[in-house]
Amino acid sequence: MHVTLVHVHVKPECVDAFIAATHANHAASVLEPGNRRFDVLRDPEQPNHFILYEAYASAGDATAHKQTPHYATWRDTVAEMMAEPRRGVPMLGLYPEA
């Protein structure tokens, strides 16, 4: 399983708009054939810090996600909302087994 933890720091005044845009991306992403999880997490101590937990069956499925119209819409919509560039940390999913 191919997992990426995407850390996003959002400008405080953009949090609500970021959540709305990310909800739309989440709703479409979980329908992708290779998607195993697409969780959106918010730090309770830093409410403008989010982590997107993206799990795909393969690296190819994760790459295909970035070619979807919903991802492109999300990327372009939230670009100016970020307080700093988002940071994706690739991980290898061990359990559950693929």
Secondary structure by P-SEA (a helix, b strand, c coil): ccccbbbbbccccaaaaaaaaaaaaaaaaaacccccbbbbbbccccccbbbbbcccccaaaaaaaaacaaaaaaaaaacccccccbbbbbbbbccccc
